[in-house]
Amino acid sequence: MNNLSNEERAIENSIDSLVAVSGDKRNRVESIIKRAKKNKAISLRIAEYDLEKLKEKAQNDGIPYQTLISMVLHKYITNQLVEKSEVLKSIQLLQNKEAV
């Protein structure tokens, strides 16, 4: 299964035009990658209902529920997790703008 984001697809499509880096710049990039890959185990209290719903959604998506929790948290802290009401408000604004 290859679920790449648009950004990841763009990187793959332009792989031939990428230039290798070396020295300090390479060390900085490798350091960032290393920190991003580091995992830390935590203990988390969560409502039983919420945990059951997480497990159901994870099972429907074919992923472990811990992975789903991690994905949601990552999307939240990187501002990729959006509220449905905000999306609907944006759509309505765009439709109103087009109607004018």
N, C-alpha and C positions, 0 to 999 in steps of 0.2 A: 504494500500500500504506500503510495507516494503522495502525501498531502502537503505539498509545498505552498507557501504563501506566495502572493504575487511578487514580493520583494525577493524571495528565495529563487523563484523561477527566473527573474530578471538576472540575478547573479549567475545562475547556471547558464543562461543563454549568452552571457557576455564573458564567459570563463576564458576564452581565447585572447581577450583584450586586457586581461588583468596583468599587472606588473608585480613581480616579486619584490619584497622589501627585505632589508637586512639591517644589521647593527641595532642601534637603540630603538628604532621604530619597530623592528621585528620583536625585540624583547618586550616592549610595551604591549603589543598586540597579543603575544603569547601569554603574558601575565593576565590580561583581561579575559582571554579564553579560559585559562586555568581557573580563575576565580568563578567564572560563570558556570563551569562544569562541577564545581565543588558542591556536594550535597551535605546537608546537616540534618540529622534526625531530631525531631521535636515531638513533644507530647502535646496533644490538643484535645480539649474537651469540646464536644459538639453535641447538640441535641440529637437524640436517638432518631427522631423523625427525619431530620436533615441528613443524617448519615445513611439512613435507608434510601432516601431519594437520590443521594449521591451515588450509592452503589447501583441503584437501578439505572441511572443515566449512564454511568460508566460501563455497565454490562451492555446496554444498548449500543454504545459507541465501540465496544470491544476493547476497552482498556481497563487497567486496574484502577480502582477508585482513588488510591493514593496519587496516581498519576493525574487523574482528573482534578483533584484538589490542588496539586502543584501547578497545573496548567491555568486554572482559574486565578490563583494567587499571582502567578506571573503576569497574566493578562491585566489584572487589576493594577499592579504596581508599575506596569509599562504603559498605562492608559489605553490599553487595547480592549478593555472590558467596558462595554457601554450599556446604559440602561435603555430598555425598550421605549420608555416614554420620551427619552431624548431623541432617539432615532425617528419616532413618529412625529415629533415636533419639527425636526429637520425636514422630513418629507413634506409635511404640511406647508412649511415656509417656502420650500422649493416650488411646490405646486401653486401657491399663491403668487409667487414671483413670475412663474410662467404664464399665469392667467392674465397678468397685467400688460 
